[in-house]
Every structure is written in C-alpha cells, then in structure tokens.
C-alpha cells in the first residue's frame, strides 16, 4: 500500500467514485475521532461537504434512472419504486442543500486553507496514475492545474460574484477530481477493478466524455 495515500481499500465489487468518496470521509472521521489526527481533520473539513454534496446529487440521479428503467411501474405507487426517489431526494436536503454545502466548501478553502490537503492528495494521485495510464494521469493533472487556478481565485476574492455564483460548479469539480484520485489510490494497490473505474470516472466527470460503450464492455468487472 502506498504510504502516502492515507486511505484504505474498498471492499471488492464496490469500486466506484461515490463509494470511494464516502468511504474516505468515514476513514478520515475515524482518524479524527479515535486518534485526534490533525492532518485528517484538516482534510475532512473539505471532504465532508464534498462527499455529502456529490453523493446526495448522484443518489437522486441514480434513483431517477432506476424508476425510468421500470417504465410505468416506476411511477405508480403500489410498486414502491417512486418511494426510492423520494427517499433519495432527502439526501441533498437533510445533509445540507447543494448550495449550502458548496458555500461551505468555499468557506473551508478561504478561512481554513482546506484546499491545500485536497490538492496535495490530487497531485499524489497524478504520480500514482502514471504507470497505470498516461491518459488518466494527464486528465488528473489537467484537473489539478485548473483547480489550483480556481481555488487561487477563490482565495483572492471570496466575495466575487463569479466565485459565489460558481460555487456549486467549483465544489462538484473538486468532488469528482477527488473521487477519481481515490480510485487511482486503490488501483495503485493492484486493484484492476479500481483502475477501470478510475479511467471511466475521470473520462466521464473530468473530461465529460461518453463512457457508455466502455462501461458496458467492463460490466462484469464493475458489477
């Protein structure tokens, strides 16, 4: 296990960006509550709102797709499927609305320098990705470079209209980059499933590419 990553492997069959993101937040919380780890606390300050924001929104989108897959049965109440969508919707509400969490991310970056540990982890993932996939490493490197610039602008003028209006987009880019980086960390342990998930996640969320055909090709591995 690479000593620099500071996270733990996900269970087999559960290598996905949202799962890795949530699991990393839990791992950091454990290090804080059990050992009072100051480094974990500094990273958790930004990871917690990022994980809530990204996984909450993805839960709603996933539940909507699930209902659509059932057609009419996904709409009528007696199947129980519509309740799944309503239950999922509570996540980006009860855990903090998307806008509130996005502003909290900006607050963490500007007041507590929470962007530093995040960028350090992302930069480390770029190096871990080099022997796995040059394309993946380059995608992550580009994302890290863009986030450095963006977070520099946030820190320089946190009250700027462009910063506040773009808070949601900034936070989501940070979350997607972190999720891809965490998958790379798992892949660096020799986890082939995580490597495939990292490449697909980076292409989908960081490069906004179409991964449908490749995801189908790797369905058995990722399922």
C-alpha positions in Angstrom: 0.0 0.0 0.0 1.4 3.4 -0.9 2.3 5.1 2.4 1.4 8.5 1.1 -2.3 7.8 0.3 -3.7 7.7 3.8 -6.9 5.8 2.7 -8.0 2.2 2.9 -9.1 -0.2 0.1 -12.8 -0.5 -0.7 -14.4 -3.9 -0.5 -14.3 -6.0 -3.7 -17.1 -5.2 -6.1 -17.7 -1.7 -4.7 -15.1 0.3 -6.6 -17.0 3.5 -7.7 -16.3 7.1 -7.3 -19.2 7.9 -4.9 -18.4 4.8 -2.7 -14.7 5.7 -2.5 -15.6 9.3 -1.7 -17.9 8.4 1.1 -15.6 5.7 2.4 -12.7 8.2 2.5 -14.8 10.7 4.5 -15.6 7.9 7.0 -11.9 6.9 7.3 -10.9 10.5 7.9 -13.6 10.9 10.5 -12.4 7.7 12.3 -8.8 9.0 12.4 -10.1 12.3 13.9 -12.4 10.7 16.5 -10.1 8.0 17.6 -6.6 9.5 17.2 -7.2 13.2 17.0 -5.2 13.3 13.8 -4.8 17.0 12.8 -3.9 16.2 9.2 -7.1 14.1 8.9 -9.1 16.9 10.5 -7.8 19.4 8.0 -8.7 17.2 5.0 -12.0 16.2 6.5 -13.0 19.8 6.7 -13.4 20.0 2.9 -14.0 16.3 2.2 -17.1 16.1 4.4 -19.2 18.7 2.5 -17.8 17.5 -0.9 -18.9 13.9 -0.1 -22.3 15.0 1.0 -22.9 17.2 -1.9 -21.7 14.8 -4.7 -23.2 11.6 -3.3 -26.5 13.2 -2.5 -27.0 14.5 -6.0 -25.8 11.3 -7.6 -28.3 9.3 -5.4 -31.2 11.3 -6.8 -30.0 10.9 -10.4 -29.5 7.1 -9.8 -32.9 6.7 -8.3 -34.5 8.6 -11.2 -32.8 6.3 -13.7 -33.9 3.3 -11.7 -37.5 4.4 -11.8 -37.2 5.1 -15.5 -35.9 1.6 -16.1 -39.2 0.2 -14.8 -41.3 2.3 -17.1 -44.9 2.8 -15.9 -44.2 0.6 -12.9 -41.6 3.1 -11.8 -44.2 5.7 -11.5 -47.2 4.0 -9.8 -47.2 4.0 -6.1 -48.1 0.3 -5.5 -44.7 -0.9 -6.8 -42.8 1.0 -4.1 -40.3 2.3 -6.7 -41.4 6.0 -6.5 -40.6 6.0 -2.8 -37.0 5.2 -3.6 -36.7 8.5 -5.5 -38.4 10.4 -2.7 -36.1 8.8 -0.1 -33.1 9.7 -2.2 -34.2 13.3 -2.5 -33.8 13.7 1.3 -30.0 13.3 1.0 -29.3 16.7 -0.8 -31.8 18.3 1.6 -31.3 16.8 5.0 -27.5 16.5 4.7 -27.3 20.1 3.6 -28.6 21.6 0.3 -26.3 21.7 -2.6 -25.9 25.4 -2.5 -25.3 25.5 1.3 -22.6 22.8 1.0 -21.0 24.5 -1.9 -20.7 27.7 0.0 -19.3 25.8 3.0 -16.6 24.4 0.7 -15.6 27.9 -0.3 -15.6 28.9 3.4 -13.3 26.0 4.2 -10.9 26.9 1.4 -10.8 30.6 2.2 -10.8 30.5 6.0 -9.1 27.2 6.9 -6.9 26.6 3.9 -8.7 23.3 3.3 -7.7 23.3 -0.4 -4.1 22.6 0.4 -4.5 19.0 1.7 -7.0 18.3 -1.1 -4.7 19.5 -3.8 -1.8 17.5 -2.2 -3.8 14.3 -2.5 -4.8 15.0 -6.1 -1.2 15.7 -7.0 -0.1 12.5 -5.4 -2.7 10.6 -7.4 -1.3 12.0 -10.6 2.0 10.4 -9.9 0.4 7.1 -8.9 -1.6 7.1 -12.2 1.5 7.5 -14.4 2.4 3.8 -14.5 -1.3 2.8 -14.8 -2.4 5.0 -17.6 -0.7 8.1 -19.1 -4.1 9.3 -20.3 -5.6 9.0 -16.8 -2.6 10.8 -15.3 -2.8 13.6 -17.8 -6.6 14.0 -17.2 -6.0 14.3 -13.5 -3.0 16.6 -13.9 -5.2 18.9 -16.0 -7.9 18.9 -13.4 -5.4 19.6 -10.6 -4.0 22.5 -12.6 -7.4 24.0 -13.2 -8.4 23.6 -9.6 -5.2 25.3 -8.4 -6.1 28.3 -10.5 -9.7 28.3 -9.5 -9.0 27.9 -5.8 -6.4 30.7 -6.1 -9.1 33.0 -7.5 -11.5 31.9 -4.7 -8.9 32.8 -2.0 -8.0 36.1 -3.6 -11.6 37.4 -3.7 -14.1 35.0 -2.0 -16.9 37.6 -2.3 -16.6 37.9 -6.1 -19.8 37.4 -8.0 -18.2 34.8 -10.2 -16.9 32.9 -7.2 -20.3 32.8 -5.4 -22.3 32.1 -8.5 -20.0 29.3 -9.5 -19.7 27.8 -6.0 -21.7 24.7 -6.9 -19.7 24.0 -10.1 -16.4 24.5 -8.2 -17.4 22.1 -5.4 -18.6 19.5 -7.9 -15.4 19.6 -9.9 -13.4 19.2 -6.6 -15.6 16.2 -5.6 -15.3 14.5 -9.0 -11.5 15.0 -9.1 -11.1 13.7 -5.5 -13.3 10.6 -6.4 -11.1 9.8 -9.4 -7.9 10.3 -7.3 -9.2 7.9 -4.6 -9.9 5.3 -7.2 -6.4 5.7 -8.5 -5.1 5.1 -5.0 -7.0 1.8 -4.8 -5.7 0.9 -8.3 -2.2 1.5 -7.2 -2.6 -1.4 -4.8 -3.0 -3.7 -7.8 -6.8 -3.5 -7.9 -7.8 -3.9 -11.6 -11.4 -3.1 -10.9 -10.5 0.2 -9.4 -8.2 1.0 -12.3 -11.0 0.6 -14.8 -13.4 2.6 -12.6 -10.8 5.3 -12.3 -10.3 5.6 -16.0 -14.1 5.7 -16.7 -14.8 8.1 -13.8 -12.1 10.5 -15.0 -13.3 10.4 -18.6 -16.9 10.9 -17.6 -16.7 13.5 -14.9 -13.4 15.3 -15.7 -13.3 15.2 -19.5 -17.1 15.0 -19.9 -16.7 12.1 -22.4 -19.2 9.3 -23.3 -18.3 6.1 -21.5 -21.4 4.0 -22.2 -19.8 1.5 -24.6 -16.7 1.0 -22.4 -18.8 0.7 -19.2 -20.9 -2.0 -20.9 -17.7 -3.8 -22.0 -16.5 -3.9 -18.4 -19.9 -4.6 -16.9 -19.0 -8.0 -15.4 -15.9 -6.5 -13.8 -17.6 -3.4 -12.4 -20.8 -5.1 -11.3 
